Amino acid sequence: MLSNPIIHKEFIGLMRSVRFHGMLAAVAFVTIVLVMIRWPSDGLIDRSGDRAREVFAIFAFGLAALVTLLSPVTPATSIVVEKRKGTLALLLNSNLSPVSIYLGKLAGSLSAILFLLLVSTPAVTACYAMGGISFTSHVLPFYLVLTAASLQYATLGLLVSTLTASTDSALRVTFGGVLGLSVLVLAPNYFLQGIEGPLSGLAVQLQALSPMPSIIEIVGTGSIGNQGLVTESGVILKFLIAAALTSVVLAAATLRRLNWRLLDQSRSQGVITDDQTLGVRTARRLFFLVDPQRRKAGIGFFLNPVMVKEFRCRQFGRFHWLMRLVAGCAVVSLGLACVTTMGSEEWGVETIGTIIVILQMALILLFTPGISAGLISTERESGGWDLLRTTPLSTGSILRGKLMSVFWTLLLILCATLPGYWVMIWIKPVLEDQIRQVVVCLVLTSVFTILLSATVSSFFTRTAAATVTTYSILLAMYAGTILIWLGRDAPFGYSTVNSALTINTLAAALSIIETPGFSEYGLIPANWWFTGVVSGIFLCILTAQTWRLTRPT
């Protein structure tokens, strides 16, 4: 395996990448800062080791978030880049077997992750030097869990890379899969905890796919919002086994696709409904609410042509796909509404409201950059921007069409996720004002995320780079401030934590819904002012940058 030429190619390419070295420096800096956040400042030794475990907990959660964000990037774009450049055909026609190609790609991806873990060792060494944690009980299991999670995400990324045709779609699908494997698999056990039956047992087994319960067991933070995550011992071994089995299944699926058929995928374009017989057209009119094969009408004079172009050309942008997406969100929201009704007496409406807020925020933060981070960069990457510049459309028309195509999509999704709040108001009418404020936070988050993603997109010529940069900024804003919140009382005081949470709309929504740990912070209306002002600044930067890009060169 060491003589595999793909490993050498991937490794050399990694070492020559300035962006990768910058990423290593950023990870090293962030992990050191995470340790310094809770480093003792009074010069006294904590014999109990509580401070050392607090420092290690902050470090562990921060590094896990970084690995989750960065580890899928390289494998998700590895094979799709080879396809777009035409070099995958050369690889498949070489003397290398598909297994050798796959192992080379996997080893190259894991080497990048290994470097990320290596640059974090100075920070974990400082944690170890404080005492209170051991190598065999804390450090070694933690790095084993991260390595297994990285392998799981790398194999997922390589599989997605064989299924998609562009780097931006590969990143979107991969990040969605990572969210499912790390967070969404925990939801069933959260709702079904304490309930006997086969579904409850299945939910417990399902959460073994996520590294989060294992990390929580290692750092020992049983009180940090992990209800239902750790219910029994041995979760670390279960996760290692589940991650290994998942990686094997994903690798087998990728190897099954890694052949010459990957380059010769024919697909029938179908027949336009308007060209069918009268009987077929009548039947499709009865069975389809929105016929996906019906010829679309011309663009009206009152419509923005750029917006229509985005809806018709963007993947899953056609109206029938939007209807399916909205229907799916509505079904999930109704399910949460049922849970609200059944669990309000046992858990309380506020607890259910916390779950709904977190799920909605996660949907916005995951979905929005995926469709808006490529608004301008995709056009520049594909050459479509030069065509837009030759049209009589003004800069304002182009920008409005781009932004409205994302805004209307996100507005439909938000409207489809509101039934859970209506049920909460019906159960507890005094929450009506709080629910309205939460909805304002959701709308502001959507506007802020759209403008941030579009602004980042205007400065990049590659959609993959714009998408990763947007997700990194959002992670720093939302996860970073939550890490400061975890350090409340020691070493951060109330005013410091309150100032840090002011930029976090998720924290503002949780404080409104009176979630324990957030209810004591007064984040409204300061958070609304901050989000609105920053969104306005992003809009001004985006307008100026778009105007500059439309000027003759």
C-alpha positions as CSV (number, residue, x, y, z in Angstrom):
1,M,0.0,0.0,0.0
2,L,2.9,2.4,0.7
3,S,4.0,2.0,-2.9
4,N,0.6,3.2,-4.2
5,P,1.3,6.2,-6.5
6,I,-2.0,7.8,-5.6
7,I,-0.9,8.1,-2.0
8,H,2.2,9.9,-3.0
9,K,0.2,12.1,-5.4
10,E,-2.3,13.0,-2.8
11,F,0.3,13.6,-0.1
12,I,2.5,15.8,-2.3
13,G,-0.5,17.8,-3.4
14,L,-1.4,18.2,0.2
15,M,2.0,19.5,1.2
16,R,2.1,22.0,-1.7
17,S,-1.3,23.4,-0.8
18,V,-1.0,26.8,0.9
19,R,-4.7,26.6,1.9
20,F,-4.0,23.4,3.8
21,H,-1.1,24.9,5.7
22,G,-3.3,27.8,6.6
23,M,-5.9,25.4,7.8
24,L,-3.3,23.6,10.0
25,A,-2.2,26.9,11.5
26,A,-5.8,27.9,12.1
27,V,-6.6,24.5,13.9
28,A,-3.4,24.9,16.0
29,F,-4.4,28.4,17.0
30,V,-8.0,27.6,17.8
31,T,-7.1,24.6,19.9
32,I,-4.6,26.6,21.9
33,V,-7.1,29.4,22.4
34,L,-9.7,26.8,23.6
35,V,-7.3,25.6,26.3
36,M,-6.4,29.2,27.3
37,I,-10.1,30.0,27.7
38,R,-10.2,28.0,31.0
39,W,-6.6,28.0,31.9
40,P,-6.1,28.8,35.7
41,S,-5.1,32.5,36.1
42,D,-4.7,32.6,39.9
43,G,-1.6,30.4,40.1
44,L,-3.2,27.9,42.4
45,I,-3.1,24.1,41.9
46,D,-6.4,22.4,41.8
47,R,-5.8,19.1,43.6
48,S,-9.2,17.7,42.6
49,G,-8.5,18.0,38.9
50,D,-11.9,19.7,38.2
51,R,-10.2,22.6,36.4
52,A,-8.1,20.3,34.2
53,R,-11.2,18.3,33.2
54,E,-13.1,21.6,32.4
55,V,-10.2,22.7,30.2
56,F,-10.1,19.3,28.5
57,A,-13.9,19.4,27.9
58,I,-13.6,22.7,26.1
59,F,-10.7,21.5,24.1
60,A,-12.5,18.2,23.2
61,F,-15.7,19.8,22.0
62,G,-13.9,22.4,20.0
63,L,-11.6,19.9,18.3
64,A,-14.5,17.6,17.6
65,A,-16.4,20.5,15.9
66,L,-13.3,21.3,13.8
67,V,-12.8,17.7,12.7
68,T,-16.5,17.3,11.9
69,L,-16.3,20.4,9.7
70,L,-13.0,19.9,8.0
71,S,-12.6,16.1,7.6
72,P,-15.3,15.5,4.9
73,V,-14.0,18.4,2.6
74,T,-11.1,16.6,0.9
75,P,-12.8,13.2,0.3
76,A,-16.1,14.8,-0.8
77,T,-14.3,16.6,-3.6
78,S,-11.6,14.0,-4.4
79,I,-13.3,11.9,-7.1
80,V,-15.6,14.5,-8.5
81,V,-12.6,16.8,-9.2
82,E,-11.0,13.9,-11.1
83,K,-14.2,13.4,-13.1
84,R,-14.4,17.1,-14.0
85,K,-10.7,17.3,-15.0
86,G,-10.9,14.1,-17.0
87,T,-8.2,12.4,-15.1
88,L,-10.5,9.7,-13.6
89,A,-10.6,8.0,-17.0
90,L,-6.8,7.8,-17.0
91,L,-6.9,6.3,-13.5
92,L,-9.5,3.7,-14.4
93,N,-7.6,2.7,-17.5
94,S,-4.2,2.4,-15.7
95,N,-2.8,-0.7,-14.2
96,L,-4.2,0.3,-10.8
97,S,-7.2,-1.7,-9.6
98,P,-10.3,0.1,-8.2
99,V,-9.2,-1.0,-4.7
100,S,-5.8,0.6,-5.1
101,I,-7.4,3.8,-6.4
102,Y,-9.9,3.9,-3.5
103,L,-7.3,3.1,-0.8
104,G,-5.0,5.8,-2.3
105,K,-7.8,8.4,-2.1
106,L,-8.8,7.3,1.3
107,A,-5.2,7.4,2.6
108,G,-4.7,10.9,1.2
109,S,-7.9,12.1,2.9
110,L,-6.9,10.5,6.2
111,S,-3.4,11.9,6.1
112,A,-5.0,15.4,6.0
113,I,-7.1,14.5,9.1
114,L,-4.0,13.0,10.8
115,F,-2.2,16.3,10.4
116,L,-5.1,18.1,11.9
117,L,-5.0,15.8,14.9
118,L,-1.2,16.2,15.2
119,V,-1.3,20.0,15.4
120,S,-3.7,19.7,18.3
121,T,-1.3,17.7,20.5
122,P,0.4,20.7,22.1
123,A,-3.0,21.8,23.5
124,V,-3.9,18.4,24.8
125,T,-0.4,18.1,26.3
126,A,-1.1,21.2,28.3
127,C,-4.3,19.7,29.5
128,Y,-2.5,16.6,30.5
129,A,0.2,18.6,32.4
130,M,-2.5,20.2,34.6
131,G,-3.4,16.8,36.0
132,G,-6.9,15.5,36.5
133,I,-7.0,13.5,33.3
134,S,-5.2,10.4,32.3
135,F,-3.8,9.2,29.0
136,T,-5.6,5.8,29.0
137,S,-9.0,7.1,30.2
138,H,-9.2,10.4,28.4
139,V,-6.6,11.3,25.8
140,L,-6.3,8.0,24.0
141,P,-10.1,7.2,23.9
142,F,-10.8,10.7,22.7
143,Y,-8.3,10.5,19.8
144,L,-9.6,7.0,18.9
145,V,-13.1,8.3,18.7
146,L,-12.0,11.2,16.5
147,T,-10.1,8.9,14.2
148,A,-13.0,6.5,13.9
149,A,-15.4,9.5,13.2
150,S,-12.9,10.9,10.6
151,L,-12.8,7.5,8.9
152,Q,-16.6,7.3,8.8
153,Y,-16.9,10.8,7.4
154,A,-14.1,10.2,4.8
155,T,-15.8,7.1,3.5
156,L,-19.1,8.9,3.3
157,G,-17.4,11.8,1.4
158,L,-15.8,9.4,-1.1
159,L,-19.2,7.7,-1.8
160,V,-20.9,11.0,-2.3
161,S,-18.1,12.1,-4.6
162,T,-19.0,9.2,-6.9
163,L,-22.7,10.1,-6.9
164,T,-22.5,13.9,-7.7
165,A,-21.4,15.9,-10.7
166,S,-20.1,19.1,-9.0
167,T,-18.0,20.0,-6.0
168,D,-20.6,22.2,-4.4
169,S,-23.3,19.6,-4.6
170,A,-20.9,17.0,-3.2
171,L,-20.1,19.3,-0.2
172,R,-23.8,19.9,0.4
173,V,-24.8,16.3,0.4
174,T,-21.7,15.3,2.5
175,F,-22.3,17.9,5.1
176,G,-25.9,16.8,5.3
177,G,-24.8,13.2,5.8
178,V,-22.4,14.2,8.5
179,L,-25.1,16.2,10.3
180,G,-27.3,13.0,10.1
181,L,-24.6,10.7,11.4
182,S,-23.5,13.1,14.2
183,V,-26.7,14.8,15.4
184,L,-29.9,13.5,13.8
185,V,-29.3,9.9,14.9
186,L,-29.5,11.2,18.5
187,A,-33.0,12.6,18.1
188,P,-35.0,9.3,18.4
189,N,-33.4,8.4,21.7
190,Y,-34.1,11.9,23.0
191,F,-37.8,11.5,22.3
192,L,-38.1,7.9,23.3
193,Q,-36.0,7.8,26.5
194,G,-37.7,6.1,29.4
195,I,-40.2,4.3,27.1
196,E,-40.2,0.5,26.9
197,G,-40.5,-1.2,23.6
198,P,-38.6,-2.2,20.4
199,L,-38.5,1.4,19.1
200,S,-36.7,2.6,22.2
201,G,-34.1,-0.2,21.9
202,L,-33.6,0.7,18.2
203,A,-33.1,4.4,19.1
204,V,-30.4,3.5,21.7
205,Q,-28.6,1.4,19.1
206,L,-29.0,4.1,16.5
207,Q,-27.2,6.7,18.6
208,A,-24.1,4.5,18.5
209,L,-23.5,6.0,15.0
210,S,-22.7,9.4,16.6
211,P,-19.4,10.2,18.3
212,M,-21.1,12.8,20.5
213,P,-22.2,10.4,23.3
214,S,-18.7,8.9,23.4
215,I,-17.1,12.3,23.7
216,I,-19.5,13.3,26.5
217,E,-18.7,10.1,28.3
218,I,-14.9,10.7,28.0
219,V,-15.0,14.3,29.2
220,G,-17.6,13.5,31.8
221,T,-19.9,16.5,31.2
222,G,-23.1,14.8,32.0
223,S,-25.0,18.0,32.6
224,I,-24.3,20.0,29.5
225,G,-27.5,19.5,27.5
226,N,-27.0,15.8,26.9
227,Q,-30.3,14.4,28.1
228,G,-30.8,11.1,26.4
229,L,-27.3,10.9,24.9
230,V,-25.6,8.8,27.5
231,T,-27.9,6.2,29.0
232,E,-25.5,3.3,29.6
233,S,-21.8,2.5,29.8
234,G,-19.7,1.2,27.0
235,V,-20.8,3.7,24.4
236,I,-17.2,4.3,23.2
237,L,-16.8,0.6,22.2
238,K,-20.2,0.6,20.5
239,F,-19.3,3.7,18.5
240,L,-16.0,2.3,17.4
241,I,-17.7,-0.9,16.2
242,A,-20.5,1.0,14.5
243,A,-18.1,3.4,12.9
244,A,-16.0,0.5,11.6
245,L,-19.0,-1.3,10.2
246,T,-20.4,1.9,8.6
247,S,-17.1,2.6,7.0
248,V,-16.9,-0.9,5.6
249,V,-20.4,-0.6,4.1
250,L,-19.7,2.8,2.6
251,A,-16.4,1.7,1.2
252,A,-18.0,-1.4,-0.4
253,A,-20.7,0.8,-2.0
254,T,-18.0,3.2,-3.3
255,L,-15.9,0.3,-4.8
256,R,-19.0,-1.0,-6.5
257,R,-19.4,2.3,-8.3
258,L,-15.7,2.9,-9.0
259,N,-15.4,1.5,-12.5
260,W,-15.8,2.6,-16.1
261,R,-19.6,2.9,-15.8
262,L,-19.0,5.9,-13.6
263,L,-17.9,7.8,-16.8
264,D,-20.7,6.5,-19.0
265,Q,-24.0,7.2,-17.2
266,S,-26.8,7.7,-19.7
267,R,-30.1,9.1,-18.5
268,S,-33.3,9.4,-20.4
269,Q,-34.6,12.9,-20.7
270,G,-38.2,11.8,-20.9
271,V,-40.9,13.3,-23.0
272,I,-42.6,16.7,-22.4
273,T,-46.1,16.2,-21.3
274,D,-47.3,18.8,-23.8
275,D,-46.2,16.4,-26.6
276,Q,-48.2,13.4,-25.2
277,T,-51.6,12.3,-26.3
278,L,-54.8,13.9,-24.8
279,G,-55.4,10.9,-22.6
280,V,-51.9,11.0,-21.1
281,R,-52.1,14.8,-20.5
282,T,-55.5,14.4,-18.8
283,A,-54.2,11.5,-16.6
284,R,-51.1,13.5,-15.6
285,R,-53.3,16.5,-14.8
286,L,-55.3,14.3,-12.4
287,F,-52.4,12.6,-10.7
288,F,-49.9,15.5,-10.5
289,L,-50.4,18.6,-8.5
290,V,-47.3,20.0,-10.2
291,D,-46.3,18.1,-13.3
292,P,-42.5,18.0,-13.5
293,Q,-42.5,17.2,-17.3
294,R,-44.9,19.9,-18.3
295,R,-43.5,22.7,-20.5
296,K,-43.1,25.9,-18.5
297,A,-44.7,29.1,-19.5
298,G,-42.7,32.1,-20.6
299,I,-41.2,34.6,-18.1
300,G,-43.7,37.4,-17.4
301,F,-42.7,41.0,-17.7
302,F,-43.3,41.5,-14.0
303,L,-40.9,38.7,-13.0
304,N,-37.2,39.0,-12.5
305,P,-35.6,36.8,-15.2
306,V,-32.5,36.0,-13.0
307,M,-34.8,34.7,-10.2
308,V,-36.7,32.5,-12.7
309,K,-33.4,31.3,-14.1
310,E,-32.2,30.3,-10.7
311,F,-35.4,28.4,-9.9
312,R,-35.4,26.5,-13.3
313,C,-31.6,25.8,-13.5
314,R,-30.7,25.1,-9.8
315,Q,-30.8,21.6,-8.6
316,F,-34.0,20.9,-6.7
317,G,-35.1,24.4,-7.6
318,R,-38.0,23.4,-9.8
319,F,-41.4,24.0,-8.2
320,H,-42.3,20.3,-7.8
321,W,-39.0,19.8,-5.9
322,L,-39.9,22.8,-3.7
323,M,-43.3,21.3,-3.0
324,R,-41.7,18.0,-2.0
325,L,-39.3,19.8,0.3
326,V,-42.0,21.9,1.9
327,A,-44.1,18.8,2.4
328,G,-41.3,17.0,4.1
329,C,-40.7,19.9,6.4
330,A,-44.4,20.1,7.2
331,V,-44.5,16.4,8.0
332,V,-41.6,16.8,10.4
333,S,-43.1,19.8,12.0
334,L,-46.4,18.0,12.5
335,G,-44.5,15.2,14.1
336,L,-42.9,17.6,16.5
337,A,-46.4,19.0,17.2
338,C,-47.6,15.6,18.1
339,V,-44.6,15.2,20.4
340,T,-45.4,18.6,21.9
341,T,-49.0,17.4,22.6
342,M,-48.0,14.0,24.1
343,G,-44.9,15.2,26.0
344,S,-45.9,18.6,27.3
345,E,-47.0,17.2,30.7
346,E,-43.8,15.2,31.2
347,W,-41.2,17.4,29.8
348,G,-42.9,20.8,29.7
349,V,-43.6,23.0,26.7
350,E,-40.4,24.9,27.1
351,T,-38.3,21.8,26.6
352,I,-40.2,20.9,23.5
353,G,-39.8,24.5,22.3
354,T,-36.0,24.2,22.8
355,I,-35.9,21.1,20.6
356,I,-38.0,22.8,17.9
357,V,-35.8,25.9,17.9
358,I,-32.6,23.9,17.7
359,L,-33.8,21.8,14.8
360,Q,-35.1,24.8,12.9
361,M,-31.8,26.7,13.4
362,A,-29.9,23.6,12.3
363,L,-32.0,23.4,9.2
364,I,-31.4,27.1,8.3
365,L,-27.7,27.0,9.0
366,L,-27.2,23.8,7.0
367,F,-29.5,24.4,4.1
368,T,-29.0,28.1,3.4
369,P,-25.3,28.1,2.6
370,G,-25.8,25.1,0.4
371,I,-28.0,27.1,-2.0
372,S,-26.7,30.6,-1.5
373,A,-22.9,30.2,-1.2
374,G,-22.8,29.5,-5.0
375,L,-25.0,32.4,-6.2
376,I,-22.1,34.3,-7.8
377,S,-19.1,31.9,-7.5
378,T,-20.9,29.2,-9.5
379,E,-21.6,31.7,-12.3
380,R,-17.9,32.8,-12.3
381,E,-16.7,29.2,-12.2
382,S,-18.9,28.0,-15.1
383,G,-18.5,31.1,-17.2
384,G,-22.2,32.2,-16.9
385,W,-21.2,35.5,-15.2
386,D,-19.8,36.8,-18.5
387,L,-23.2,36.0,-20.2
388,L,-25.0,37.9,-17.4
389,R,-22.7,40.9,-18.0
390,T,-23.7,41.1,-21.6
391,T,-27.4,41.3,-20.9
392,P,-29.2,44.7,-20.4
393,L,-29.9,43.7,-16.8
394,S,-28.6,46.1,-14.1
395,T,-26.5,45.2,-11.1
396,G,-29.6,45.6,-8.9
397,S,-31.7,43.3,-11.0
398,I,-29.1,40.6,-11.0
399,L,-28.6,40.8,-7.3
400,R,-32.3,41.0,-6.5
401,G,-33.0,37.9,-8.6
402,K,-30.2,35.9,-7.0
403,L,-31.2,36.8,-3.4
404,M,-35.0,36.4,-3.9
405,S,-34.5,32.9,-5.4
406,V,-33.0,31.9,-2.0
407,F,-35.3,34.0,0.1
408,W,-38.6,32.6,-1.3
409,T,-37.3,29.0,-0.9
410,L,-36.3,29.6,2.7
411,L,-39.6,31.4,3.4
412,L,-41.5,28.3,2.2
413,I,-39.5,26.1,4.5
414,L,-39.9,28.3,7.5
415,C,-43.7,28.5,7.0
416,A,-43.8,24.7,6.8
417,T,-42.1,24.3,10.1
418,L,-44.5,26.6,12.1
419,P,-47.3,24.1,13.1
420,G,-45.2,23.0,16.2
421,Y,-45.3,26.6,17.5
422,W,-49.1,26.8,16.9
423,V,-49.6,23.7,19.0
424,M,-47.4,25.2,21.8
425,I,-49.5,28.4,21.8
426,W,-52.7,26.3,21.9
427,I,-51.4,24.3,24.9
428,K,-49.9,27.4,26.7
429,P,-51.3,30.7,25.3
430,V,-49.0,32.8,27.5
431,L,-46.2,31.8,25.2
432,E,-47.6,33.7,22.3
433,D,-45.3,36.7,22.7
434,Q,-42.3,34.5,23.2
435,I,-43.1,32.5,20.1
436,R,-43.4,35.7,18.0
437,Q,-40.0,36.8,19.2
438,V,-38.5,33.3,18.4
439,V,-40.0,33.6,14.9
440,V,-38.3,37.0,14.5
441,C,-35.0,35.4,15.5
442,L,-35.5,32.7,12.8
443,V,-36.3,35.3,10.1
444,L,-33.2,37.4,11.1
445,T,-31.1,34.2,11.0
446,S,-32.3,33.4,7.6
447,V,-31.6,36.9,6.3
448,F,-28.2,37.1,7.9
449,T,-27.2,33.6,6.6
450,I,-28.3,34.5,3.0
451,L,-26.4,37.8,2.9
452,L,-23.3,36.3,4.5
453,S,-23.3,33.4,2.1
454,A,-23.9,35.6,-0.9
455,T,-21.2,38.1,0.2
456,V,-18.6,35.3,0.6
457,S,-19.7,33.9,-2.8
458,S,-18.9,37.2,-4.5
459,F,-15.3,37.0,-3.4
460,F,-14.6,33.4,-4.7
461,T,-14.3,31.9,-8.1
462,R,-14.8,28.3,-6.8
463,T,-18.1,27.3,-5.2
464,A,-16.5,24.6,-3.0
465,A,-14.1,27.2,-1.4
466,A,-17.0,29.6,-0.9
467,T,-19.2,26.9,0.7
468,V,-16.5,25.8,3.1
469,T,-15.6,29.4,4.1
470,T,-19.3,30.1,4.8
471,Y,-19.7,27.1,7.0
472,S,-16.5,27.9,8.8
473,I,-17.7,31.5,9.6
474,L,-21.0,30.2,10.8
475,L,-19.3,27.5,12.9
476,A,-17.1,30.1,14.5
477,M,-20.0,32.4,15.3
478,Y,-22.4,29.9,16.6
479,A,-20.3,27.0,18.1
480,G,-17.6,29.5,19.2
481,T,-20.0,31.5,21.3
482,I,-21.5,28.4,22.8
483,L,-18.0,27.3,23.9
484,I,-17.7,30.6,25.7
485,W,-21.1,29.9,27.3
486,L,-19.7,26.6,28.5
487,G,-17.0,28.6,30.3
488,R,-19.5,30.7,32.2
489,D,-18.7,31.6,35.8
490,A,-15.1,30.2,35.3
491,P,-13.2,32.0,33.8
492,F,-15.8,34.2,32.0
493,G,-18.1,36.4,34.0
494,Y,-21.7,37.2,33.3
495,S,-21.1,40.3,31.2
496,T,-18.5,38.5,29.0
497,V,-20.8,35.6,28.2
498,N,-23.7,37.9,27.6
499,S,-21.7,40.0,25.2
500,A,-20.5,36.8,23.3
501,L,-24.0,35.4,23.1
502,T,-25.3,38.7,21.7
503,I,-24.1,37.8,18.2
504,N,-25.7,34.3,18.4
505,T,-29.4,34.3,17.2
506,L,-29.7,30.7,18.4
507,A,-28.7,31.7,21.9
508,A,-31.2,34.6,21.7
509,A,-34.0,32.3,20.7
510,L,-33.1,29.9,23.5
511,S,-33.1,32.7,26.0
512,I,-36.6,33.8,24.8
513,I,-38.0,30.3,25.2
514,E,-36.4,30.2,28.7
515,T,-34.1,27.3,28.1
516,P,-32.1,26.4,31.3
517,G,-28.7,28.0,31.1
518,F,-29.8,30.8,28.7
519,S,-32.8,32.3,30.4
520,E,-30.7,34.5,32.7
521,Y,-29.1,36.3,29.8
522,G,-30.8,39.4,28.3
523,L,-30.0,39.1,24.6
524,I,-33.0,40.9,23.1
525,P,-33.1,43.4,21.5
526,A,-29.3,43.8,21.3
527,N,-29.1,40.6,19.2
528,W,-31.7,41.9,16.8
529,W,-29.8,45.2,16.4
530,F,-26.5,43.4,15.9
531,T,-27.9,40.9,13.3
532,G,-29.7,43.7,11.4
533,V,-26.8,46.0,11.3
534,V,-24.3,43.3,10.2
535,S,-26.8,42.1,7.6
536,G,-27.0,45.6,6.3
537,I,-23.2,45.8,6.1
538,F,-23.1,42.5,4.2
539,L,-25.7,43.8,1.8
540,C,-23.6,47.0,1.1
541,I,-20.5,44.9,0.6
542,L,-22.3,42.5,-1.7
543,T,-23.8,45.3,-3.8
544,A,-20.4,47.0,-4.2
545,Q,-18.7,43.7,-5.1
546,T,-21.4,42.7,-7.5
547,W,-21.2,46.1,-9.2
548,R,-17.5,45.8,-9.5
549,L,-17.8,42.3,-11.1
550,T,-20.3,43.6,-13.6
551,R,-18.0,46.4,-14.8
552,P,-15.9,45.8,-18.0
553,T,-12.5,44.4,-17.3
